[in-house]
């Protein structure tokens, strides 16, 4: 059976007729460039193979609204790119297409709009070696040695703790070790605070005792009463050749063998 030649010819004729009619954008662009009244804004080059937009500001403000009902020069340039136009030089807006030439309007039907490749990317399945999933969770990455920073203060609960555990150690073990070290730190700080408090009390007690002994000795000397013998915390400590009278004159409260509240005379000053 002979195939329907009429339908075949009809389809060919329809496709040919569609190609013989350029798109409105190309037609309007050709009219815009070919208008000699606006040559100071846009015109052909010398041989008519390209066209140049000499003044993009006036082109967008005055000419685009007349032909395209907008004044966006960037949008016009993007449309040129979709039809295969290319920028000839970088220092001016000069565009070229092999089928866009002066005096050859019939070639406009050969300019086809580029098809966007987005559909191909959307339907094509990803390669097997590409994993299209959510990002890998952070828990799958081996963790480095954790360093827990705690700002120092007097409360005793802050300390810089650097864990020596291996990277594969469980987080629960690290937490337990950190808690144990924190408790030890609190205990040591508490003991240190108690020792400081005890030392301060001893120092206060000894200072009060020395002061009271000094006042008692001064009052007894002024009143002529016998001076009580001072407790020497380090007996037998003295200087060679020191007699009893000189020692009595320098008698004063002592702490660890050092006189408190009295100036000790040097050996040269005694003679």
C-alpha angles and dihedrals in degrees: 000000000000113000116244101271091186094063091045092050090044092055092047091048091049093050091047092049091051091052091049091063115070120215119267091248093058093044094050092044091052091050091047094052094041093054104106093198090073097044091122089061103033131359146145120277121247098280095033095241095116138020128226130210101213097180113028092182095056090038092058095040102043111019108033095058090055095055108022105022093238137080101214110125093186091056090051091052091050090053090052090053092053089056094051100261115149133200109249102199133014099226097063142023100263118150132191139192125169091230096044105082136143114267093009103092091148089072092066090086089065092063109094128192113248116247116234112239093216094106092056091051092048097052099037111098117233118257117266092244092057116084111213100194141111117291117285109270116249092240091072092061114086109249121231123234105297120234115198113204118201119176113244120245140147095267091087095228097096126082139140106253121190114192116222093196121125121259091251093057115121116255090233091061091049090051092050092049091048091051091049092051090048092054091049090050091051091050094049092047091050091051091048090051091051091050091050090050091049093049091049091052092050092049092049092048094050092046092052091047093050092048093050092048091051093051091047092052093049093049092048092050093049093048095045094242120141112270115239115241111261117235107248109210090197107038120194092034110129146118125271113259094018109143127210095255094054090047091051091052092053094042110131138139112296134201116199089343094307118115114240119212096007132090114237114225119232121240093252093052094056094070 
